[in-house]
């Protein structure tokens, strides 16, 4: 599985969080993630969401997508104390290595490409 944004490779090692238990756990208790890794949260329906960094001891980038896989917000989150919410309706959240959004110049309106592994 390759996760792409506007044709640019974002991650080649991709996991999906398809249920509430995986949503709750997220990246908690994990070791630092490699640069080519992404965790994609798939919501059952579009909704407002918030994230926390409790028990995540390294910074990450969070990318919020709508139901058409378009970016509606990006956020860099600090280890342990970071929080973030999104005012728009979210279908997918991508958690990836810190600095990835800036490095790839990911911005609002960009389109992501991936096959939803939760269906």
SVG drawing of the C-alpha trace seen along z (x, -y; Angstrom):
<svg xmlns="http://www.w3.org/2000/svg" viewBox="-22 -25 34 29">
<polyline fill="none" stroke="black" stroke-width="0.4" points="0.0,0.0 1.3,-3.4 -0.3,-6.6 0.0,-9.6 -0.9,-13.2 -1.1,-14.9 1.1,-12.2 3.8,-12.6 4.6,-9.5 3.7,-10.1 4.1,-6.5 4.8,-3.0 4.2,-1.3 0.5,-2.0 -1.8,-0.6 -5.5,-1.3 -7.5,-1.9 -11.0,-0.6 -12.8,-0.3 -13.2,-2.2 -10.6,-0.2 -8.0,-0.9 -9.1,-4.6 -8.6,-4.8 -5.2,-3.2 -3.8,-4.9 -0.1,-5.3 -0.2,-5.2 2.7,-3.1 4.4,-2.7 8.1,-3.5 9.1,-6.2 7.6,-5.6 9.7,-5.5 9.5,-8.2 7.7,-6.0 4.9,-5.0 1.3,-6.3 -1.7,-5.2 -5.0,-6.0 -8.0,-6.3 -11.3,-5.6 -14.5,-7.0 -17.8,-5.2 -19.3,-8.6 -18.0,-12.1 -17.8,-13.9 -16.0,-16.5 -12.9,-14.9 -10.2,-15.7 -6.9,-14.0 -4.6,-13.8 -1.0,-12.7 -1.4,-11.0 1.2,-8.1 2.7,-9.1 6.3,-10.1 7.3,-11.6 5.8,-14.4 3.7,-13.6 1.8,-15.2 -1.9,-14.7 -3.7,-15.3 -7.5,-15.5 -9.4,-14.5 -13.0,-14.8 -15.0,-11.9 -13.4,-12.7 -9.9,-12.4 -9.2,-16.1 -7.1,-17.8 -9.2,-20.0 -6.5,-20.6 -2.9,-19.7 -1.4,-19.9 1.9,-19.1 1.4,-17.7 3.8,-17.7 4.7,-14.5 2.5,-13.8 0.8,-17.3 -0.4,-17.8 -4.1,-18.1 -5.9,-19.1 -9.4,-19.3 -11.0,-19.9 -14.0,-22.1 -14.8,-20.4 -16.4,-17.0 -13.7,-14.4 -13.8,-10.9 -10.1,-10.0 -7.2,-11.1 -3.6,-10.3 -1.0,-10.2 2.6,-10.2 6.1,-11.3 6.7,-14.8 7.5,-17.3 6.1,-15.3 3.3,-17.8 5.8,-20.7 8.4,-18.6 5.8,-17.6 4.1,-20.9 0.7,-19.3 -2.0,-21.9 -5.7,-22.4 -7.4,-21.2 -4.7,-18.6 -6.1,-15.2 -4.9,-11.9 -4.9,-8.5 -5.2,-5.3 -7.5,-2.2 -9.7,-2.1 -8.6,1.1 -11.6,1.0 -14.3,1.9"/>
</svg>
